[in-house]
Amino acid sequence: MQHPTLFSVQKDHLLLTRFVKGRMRYYLLKIEETLFGEYLLEKVYGSMSHKKPTRVLKEYYDSWVEAKKMFDRVIKGKKKKGYHV
């Protein structure tokens, strides 16, 4: 399946970080295609000082374009809050 960008769905991921009260926080976003042809946008976030993430959120979309739009929207919001690549 051909996607509308130059990178493959398997490589659609981004790690954002920021410092809050002396601690490093992270926010990881990933888009993956499921076995059923849906697209999973996975959001993982937490503190770098903990072994496990604070939370893992999974959202399913019917098309890659829908998932990518939300991916970009989340990145924009996180950058406003001080996260950087």
N, C-alpha and C positions, 0 to 999 in steps of 0.2 A: 504494500500500500504506500503510495506517495504522499508525503506530508508537505504542507505549505511553507516549510522553512528548510534551512540547509543542514540541520542536525536531526538525528533520529530520535524517536520517542524515548528510547531506552536511555538517552543521554540528557533528557530534559530534567535537570536537577540544579538546584542552587542552594548554597549555604550562605546565610547572612549571620553576622555577629554584631554584638554591641556590648559595652560595659555598663553595668548598672550596680551602683553601690559597691564598686570594687570587684564585682564578679563578672565573668564573661558569660553572656547569654548567647544562645544560637537558635536559629530558625531554619530548618531544612525543608525545601519544597521539592517534590518529585512528581513527574507524570509518567505513568506506565500503562501500557495496554493490557487489559485482562484477557483471559481465555475466551470470554464471551463477546469480545469486540467492543467492550466499553472502555472508557479511559478513567483511570484512578488518579486523583490528585491527592497526594499524601503530604500532610503537614506535621512535622515533628519538631518540637521545641522544648527547651529546658536550659539548665545551667551546665556549663562545662565541668563544674566541680562535682557533679553527680554522675553515677554510672548509668542510670536509666533516665530517659527523657521525662519531662514533666507531663507531657501529653502527646498523643498521636491521634490525629484526626484524618479520616478518610472520606473523600467525596467522590462520587461516581458521575461521569458525564457521558452522554451518548456519542459525542464527537470530540476529536482531538482539538478542534478549533474552540469549542466551548471550554474545555479544560485549560487550554493555553490562555484564553481571555481571563479566566479566574486566576491562573498562575501569575500573569502580569499585574492584575489588580492587587493581589496580595503583596507582591514585591513593592509596588508603588506605595502602599500603605505602610509597610514595614520600614521603608527608607525614610518616610516622613517621621517615624518614631525613633530614628537614629541608627537603624541597622545598616551595615555596609557589607559589600561583597568581599 
